[in-house]
Amino acid sequence: MNKDIPIDLVPAGSAAAPRDALSRPLRDLRISVIDRCNFRCPYCMPEDQYAQDYEFLSKEARLRFEEIERLARAFVRLGVRKLRLTGGEPLLRRDLPRLVEQLARIPGIEDIAMTTNGVLLPKFAKELRDAGLHRLTVSLDTLDAETFRTLSGGRGEVADVLAGIAAAERAGFAKIKLNCVVMRGVNDAQVLDLIEHFRGSGHIVRFIEYMDVGTVNQWRGDMVVPSAELIARIGARWPLESLQPNYRGEVAERYRLKDGGGEIGFISSVSQPFCGDCSRARLSADGKLYTCLFARLGYDLREPLRAGAGDEELAVLIARRWAQRTDRYSEQRAELRARGEQKHVEMFAVGG
């Protein structure tokens, strides 16, 4: 990409869109709207590290909705077509439906999704749908009440998440994605229960290999349950049939239950890395651009934004940073961990 020419709105797949050092395009932007969460899941924000007195970002440090919109417009100028709102827990951000409405008005945006733990959906699902949110992903690691309390750090009840899913259904959200992080000896014996519960609902249960995101989750490789093992377990109960990806770069490997019970997915970042097709950028709540979920450092966009940078200048800054991107941590995990390079941005700061 010529760094000196003006950047206009580019169509998806256009040669004018920036590509990184490994020729990967920029197509998806995940926006963390807040770093706070009402859960303390051990693989993301463990209670012993983030207790009641932990100091999260101040209101002034977080991007304002108007700033998020301006940066989203700059990303769209570079080819981004999909936005995902994340956290922390995004529904803790006051007036979030207003941001959704602002983002939905941006020309070129084809899809706006949100990842949530679901407990606040009874209050906000209809507002979000009316504002223009297209899709929902709900984190749900187990249906077992006791295990759920453990995995939420003692701050959540599975019944509240199920009530949130029901509220989302009433609001018109179909094919909700239900994300389950699978950990050996913790909840791996309960994956069949999740499929049984949601069979025939139209929703998609997705099983995610436990990842070494951040620095505080005490990740151990022996707690990872490879997707191939889960596929064999599930297939022994319900025969499975592989499905083609919906689009290039889709992170989940798709299957359907042959008896017509629905679709399930597997996200295999540890055993089957998919770095080669990754087109996702992440924007933290304090305005830093991260080019990988496992990045160590972010690129500050808040400072130039608040210093008066114009739309063209912001787009050029983003394009230049993307052009330098070489991230492929999941493909290099063993090598990097052996060298002691294990410090990453925490997951709650940039979403999953």
N, C-alpha and C positions, 0 to 999 in steps of 0.2 A: 504494500500500500504506500503510495506517495504521501509523505507526511505534510507536504506543503499545499496540497490542493484542498478546496473546500469539501466538507463531508455532507452529502445530502442523504435523505432517507433512502436506504438501500433495500431492495427486495431480498427476501430469504434466498440464499444460494448465489447471490450476486458476487461476481469476482471483485467488486469494489469493497466488499465487507472485509474487515481485518482478519487475518489469520495469525495464529501464534507461531512460535519457532518450530513447532512440529506440524504445521499446516492445519491446525484445528480451528474451525470458525467459532465465532461468538454468537450463540443463539438463545441462551437462557440466562436469566438473572434471578438470583435468589436474594431477597431483601429481608434482612433481619430488622424488625421494627422496634424491638425491645430486647434487652439482655436478661430481663427478670423472668422467673417462672414460678408457678404455684406448686410445682412438684420438685422433688430432689432425686431424680432417677440416678442410680449409681454409675451408669455408663455415660452420663452427660454432666450432671451438676450434683455430685454427691454431697450429702448433708454435712459431712465432716470438713468439707472445704468451703461450702457456701451456706453457712448458718444464718440465723436471723439477723445478725449484725453485719453481714457482709455488705460492703458498699458497692452497689451497682452504679451504672452511669446516671449522672444527674440529668434532669430534663433539658438543661442547656446543652449538655454534651451530645444528646441524641439529635439526629436529623429531624427537622420539622417536616410536616407532610409536604409542604411546598418545595422543600429541598429534595425530598425523595422523588417527587414528581419531576423536577428538573433533571435530576440525574437519570431517572428512568427514560426520559425523553432523549437524553444523550446516548444512552445504550441502544435505544430503538434506532437512532440515526446510523448505528453501526451494524444493524442486522438482528438485534434481539427481538424475538416475537413472543416469548413466553416469560411471564413473571410468576414468581412464587413468594408469598409472604410467609416469613418464619419468625422465630424468636431465638431464645427464650420461648415464652408462650405468647404468640402475637395478640391474642384476645385480651391480654392485660394492657395493651396500648389503648389509651382513651380515644374514643371516636374512630376506631379503625374502619368502620364502614365508609366514613367520609374519604379516607385515603383510597379505598377500593374504587369509589366513584370517580375520584380524580384520575386514577390510573386507567380506568376503563375508557376514559375519553381520549386517551393518547392514540392518534392514528398509527396503525401498524401493529398494535398489540392484538394477538389472536387468542391468547389464553391467559387467564389470571387464576392461580390456584393458591391454596393456603394449607400449611401443615400445622396441626393443633393437637393438644392432648384431649380436646373434646368436651371438657367439663363445663365450659362457658357457652357452648353452642345453644342450649335452650334459650338463652337470652339474646343471642346475636345472629342465629342462623338465617332468619328471615331478612333481617336488615342487610346482611352480607349478600344474600341472593339478590335482593332488590337493587343493591348498589352495583352489581355487575360481576360478582365473584362467580367463576365458572365451575371450579372443582374444589373438592376437599380431600385432604389426606388426614386421617386420624391415627395417632400413635396408640397402639393397644397390644401390649406384650403378653397378656394372658387374660383368661376369663376367671381364673381362680382368685377369689377375693383376698385370701391371705398373701398369695404371691404378689398380687397387684399392689397391696399396701407396701410390701417390701420394696418393690421396684419403683414405687412413687416416693420412696423415702418417708413413708408413713403419712403422706399428705393427700392421698387420693383414694377414691373408692371406684371399683370397676362399674358399679351400678350407675354412677354419675356419667361415666363415659358412654355407656349404652344409652342413657337418656339423651345425651348429646347427639348421638348418631340418629336416634329416633326423631329428634327435633330437626336435624338436617334433612332427613327424608321428607318430613312434612313440609319443609321449606322448598322442596323441589330438587335437592341434590341427589343425583343418581350415580351409580357406580363409584361410590366412595371408596378410596383406597385405604386399607387398614394395615398399618406398618407394625410388624412385630420383630423386635431385635431378639435374636435367639442366642441364649447362653447355656452352654452345657452344664447340667447339674442345677440349673436355676429354673428355667421354663421350657426347656426343649421337650420334656415329656408331655407338654400341654398344647403342642401345635395342632394335633388332630382335633382337639376340642374347638379351637378357633374355626377350623374349616367346617366342622359339623354345624356350628352355630350359624355361620353365615352362608351355608349352602342354599342356593336358590334365591338369595336376597338381591342378586345383581351386583353386590359389592365385591371388591377384589382384595383378598388377603395376600399380603406380601411379606415374605420372610427375609430378614436382613442379617447377614453374617455380622457378628459382634466385631466392631472395628476399634482400632487404637487411636480414636479421635481425641485430640487434646492431650493433656499431660497428667490428669488427676484421676482417671477412671480405673487405674490398676489393671490394665488390660493384660491378659495372658493368652497366648496362642492356644493353650489346651482347652480354653473355654469356647473356642470357635467351633460351631457345628457346620461343616461344609455343606453347601447347598446340595451337592450330589448325594450326601447322606440323607438329607431331609426328603429329597425327591424319591429316594428308594423307600423310605419309611411311609411316606404318604401314598406312593404308588401301590404299595402292598395292600393298602386299605381301599383306595379308590384309584383305579387305573387312570393314567394321565396321558395326555397327548400334547406334544410341543406345538406352540403357536409362533408365527412369524412376528418380528418386532413391528410395532405400529409406525416407527420411524427410526432412521439411523441415529445411533447414540442413545437409544432408550436404555435406561440402566437396568431394568428388570427383565430377566428371562421369563417368558410367559408360557403358561401351560393352562389347559382346561381339563376339568374332570370329564372323562368320557361318558359318564352317565347323565351329563347335562347339568350337573350341579353348579357350574360356574367356572370362573377363571381364578387362578392363583399365580403368584409371581415370586421370583427369587432374586435378591440383590446380593451378588457374590464378590464384593470388593476385595476380600482376602484371598479366596481360592481361585477366582477367575477375574482378575482386574480388567476394567474396561476404560482405562485411561486414554487409550488411543482414539476413542470417539467422544471424549468429554468436551462439551461446548458450553459449560456452565461457569459463570462468574458469580461471586458472592459479595454483597454489600452489607457491611456490618451496621449496627444501629448508630455508631458514631462516625459513619461515613468513610470507612476504609474498604478499599477494593481488595478482595482475596481471590486469587486465581485457582485455588484448590481447597478442598475441605481440609487437607492436611498441611496447609501453608503455615509457615512460621511467622511471616510478617505480612502486613497489609499496606496498601498504597493509599495515602490520605487524599481523599477527594473533598472532604469537608472544608479544609483550609482554603484551597483555591475557590471553592464555591462561595464561601462567606467573604472572601477577599474581592469578589466581584467578577470572577471569570464568566465570560459569555458562554452561550450554548455551544458555539463552534469550538471554543478553547477546551471546554470540558470533554467534548467528544474526541478531540485530538489527544488529550491526556490519557483517556481510557484506551484509545486505539494504540497508542505507543506502548502503554503498559502491557496490553494484551499481546502485542507483537513480540515482546520479550519473554513470554510465558514458555517455560519448559517443564512444568510440573507433570510428574507421573509417579507419585509416591507409591501407589498400590503396586505398581509393577516393580518398584525398587525396595519394597518394605524390608525384606530380609537384609539386604545390603546396608541400608541406611540405619536400621536398628542395630546391626552389628557394629556400626561405627559410632553408635551412641547418639545419633541424630533423631531424637524422639520428641523434641519440643514442637508442638503444633498449637495453632489457635484453638481455643475451647469451642466445642460444638455449639453451645448455647449462644455464642457470639455471632455465629454465621449460619445457623440452621443446619439441618441434616443434608 
